[in-house]
Each structure stands twice: as C-alpha cells, then as structure tokens.
Amino acid sequence: MKGEKNDDPSFVRLKSDGRVWHRDRSVAFVLKKFLFRFLARLGAGVLLAAALLAGRAWWLAAHDPLPVETRRAAVLDGLAQQRAAQEQTLAAAEARLEALQSESIARQVELHQAARTVEGLHERKGGWFGWLGKREGHEALVQRLASAETARANAAERIAGIDAELPDALQAWKDAEAGIVAVDKQARRVSRAKSGPGFYALQAWNDWRRAALAVIVLVLVGPWFRLVILYYGFAPFVTRRHPARLTDEEGEMPFAGETGTEVRVQLWPGERLLVRRGFVADEGAEVTAGLAQGRRALLSWRFPLSSLMCGMARLVELRNTHAGAPRRVPLRGVIGMGAGGGGELTIIHVAEGASLVMRPRWLAGVVGRADEPVQIRGHWRAPGLRACVSGQFRHLEFTGPCRLVVASRRGVKVEQMETDGESGREPARRANWGEAIAFSPGLRFRPARAESFWSYCRGMSLLFDELFMGTGVVLLTKRVPGSDRSAGWPGRFLANRWRGFQKLFGL
C-alpha cells in the first residue's frame, strides 16, 4: 500500500502506475553505490598503472648492459649536461629580457622627446611665425614637423612591439628557471635511489608516467564514455534498421485460459498431455483413472538438444483412453522448477491453423493430439547485426491445435495487440529484454533503445528493449526487480550466462 512503512531493506512498494520501488534505490543508496564503484575503478586503475610501470622497470633492468652504479653515474652526467643547457637558455632569456627592457626605456624617452618637439612646432606654426615668417622658413618648419611626427609614430610602434615581445621573453625566462629546478629535483631523486629496483622504477616513472596517468583516467572515465557512445551512437544506428518478421500469415490469436498456482487441464479423448515431472498435483489412482500413463524421453525428437537444454526431457505422458469422457488433470506450480521458478501456471490455447513463437524454457507442459507429435518449427536468422544485438539466432514456433502450460514465478500477462478501428493506428508494445515469453509469428519485432539513459547508466535496464508491432499477441512474464537476489552474485552470474547460451537457440 502506498505510504506504508517497512524497515525491511528488501521491501518492495508498488506505485500507482504498476511500477515497483525498492527502498535500496534511494538517493543515499545510489550515492553510496556510485562512490563504491568510483573507488573500485580508481583502485583498479592504480593497480594497472603500477603493473605497467613495474613491467617497464623490469624491461629496463633486464636490457641494461651496464651496472647500476655506472648507469646512475651516466644519468647524473646527462642531468648535469641538461642543467648546463638550461643555464645557457636562462642566461639567453635574461639577456633578451634585459635588452627588451632597456630598449623599451630608450624608446619611451624618444617618444617623449618627439611628442614635445611636435607640440612645440605646432605652437610655432600657429603663432606669429606662421603669419609673418618667410616662405622658405615656413617650408622648413613643415618638414621638421613631418619628421618629428614620423619619429613619434616609429617610437610608439616599436614600444607596442616590445610590449608584445615581453610576455614571451618573460615566459621563456620562467621556463628556463623551471627546467633548472626540475633537473635539480630529478638529480636529487637519482642520487637517493641507491638500490637497483628503486633506480629503475624511477626511470620507468620518468619514461611512462603520462601513460600511467592515462591508464588511470581511462579506467575511471572509460566505462561512462563507453555507455555514452553505445546509447547515443550505436543504439540509434541499430534501431533505424528494418524490423524482422517470421511469417506473413496471420492466424487466429492465441488466448489465455485458466491461470493460478494450481490449474486443471482438461484432456479430451484422443488427447495427450506431456508435462514435466513434479507438476502433476496428485498422481494417485483417482487422478490417473482412465488415463494411460507413460514416460517420454524428449519433447521433440526433431530438436533433441533443445529439449534437453530447456528441461523438457523425461516427461510424464498422460493419454485419455475413455471415449466421450474428458478427464481433468490437476497441475501445480512448483517453486524452483521451470524457467521463472514455476510458481504460477497459465494455460495458453492455440487453435488449429494458429501458431505461437515461444521460448520453451518457460514451458511446463503441452496438450495435443495423441497420434501426432508436437508440431515445432525452427526459424534460423542470419548472423546479422540485429541477431548479434539480441543474442538470438533461432526462434521456435509451436503450431496448433495445442494448449501450452506456461510456468512463471509471477504469472503471465497476455497482451492482445489489435489495430484501432477509429484511427487505424498500428499497435506497438515495448517489453524489457527477456520479459517476452512468446509472441505471434506475424508480428514485426526489432530492438528499441532504452527509454532513459540514466536508468541504463545505473544498470537498472539494458541498452535495448524488445519492440513488437502489428496485430497479434505477446506473452510477458510478470517480474519484480530484485526477486532473484537471494541466489547471490555467483548464482546469478552462472544463471545469466546459462540463459544467454539458451537464448542463442531460442530456448
């Protein structure tokens, strides 16, 4: 109930829109998980960088023909030469800086004098000399004024050039000083590295320190960068491709019958029930009266390995031998059996001429004609991009007439997809990856990018969902996130790997 309080950390609360909320998805949990992952990646990056530097140090020690003391003396001599070169660079930078400063002062004095001369000539030209002076004197005054203005402009231009050169000269002087400090620091480190491993470790750090820092940054940022590339680059490219379709025929839609933790399968004369062991609620004489019992090695001899891999082997076989009298066989969901735990059973009716594409690992039993084998068709897909993304290269199609008993921990949700009569819009249904148990073969399907990048980044959803389009039916399992946490991470890891292997063959 919404608003209910519970101190159990595994408590699940249903929201009004049917979604689920876990207490451990709170902000504090997310921050703690992010910090834990960040520190774990930082530690992994540091270890990789240390291994890289250790490998470099070992390689230097193994391929150095000189003793350690001789090599240390050679390194110190090289550092001394570097310091001498840096001192020469520093002296040249100081000389250039002093020359620029001296020239700047001289040019400023020249500019000041030229400005005073221009000002005086302007005053003389505008006074009595401009009115009463001789023509030759007036022309000489104009020439002197032009020469003074040219000198002032040249001085101002040179001062601007010096001001532009001063920062570069000052930076060169600072770089030379910093180079001398770095060489001195390196010389002190080499002098303190008395042992061979310490000396070669220092050399490895000097050679590959940028590579080591790049490794740490790559380990820290690489996973998030990869998620961004996959979500915004790779996923749109995949989803733009044309959807797949197994058949163009559209038969009668399958529909769901009885559902619950215990169901009763009605066997008419001439029908046969193949069911996993342990799902028959009561194998006593009252239940099996009038039924021919037997064992069947495999669900289908056309697909022997698939039958073994999905658990449809050594099945219980029940036949109705009474003419005109149906028999009801009780089946009970068994926790821990079937694909999703088998807690609830659902009977799916597939009429004659209809079919259903299904993953048989969710199958608990099949009801069909006693004189005919279970009709299963395999659809192989070319190993293209869509098949590689989905991880499924084959689909198994069950053809009617038959009834399929589906076992799931939380039951099965049947989605009837029909075209809207008013708008004529084609229906579409998005399902989380692995949530779809079965679907009509006439539906078009393709991968769809996850709705939220944040949920994909946090690992709450996969990169792709399954999108079904057209008219048909889709069977979905009702899952609650976190319901399989009790198995522990080794069990979950092995179970996920096994399910991925089964999915390759459509199981």
Beta strands, then each sheet from edge to edge (+ up, - down):
strand 1: 12-14
strand 2: 20-22
strand 3: 244-245
strand 4: 255-260
strand 5: 262-267
strand 6: 271-275
strand 7: 291-298
strand 8: 313-320
strand 9: 327-332
strand 10: 344-350
strand 11: 355-358
strand 12: 363-369
strand 13: 376-380
strand 14: 394-399
strand 15: 402-408
strand 16: 412-417
strand 17: 428-431
strand 18: 436-439
strand 19: 444-449
strand 20: 464-469
strand 21: 472-477
sheet 1: 1+ 2-
sheet 2: 3+ 19- 20+ 17-
sheet 3: 4+ 10- 15+ 12- 6+ 8- 7+
sheet 4: 5+ 9-
sheet 5: 13+ 14- 11+ 18- 21+ 16-
end
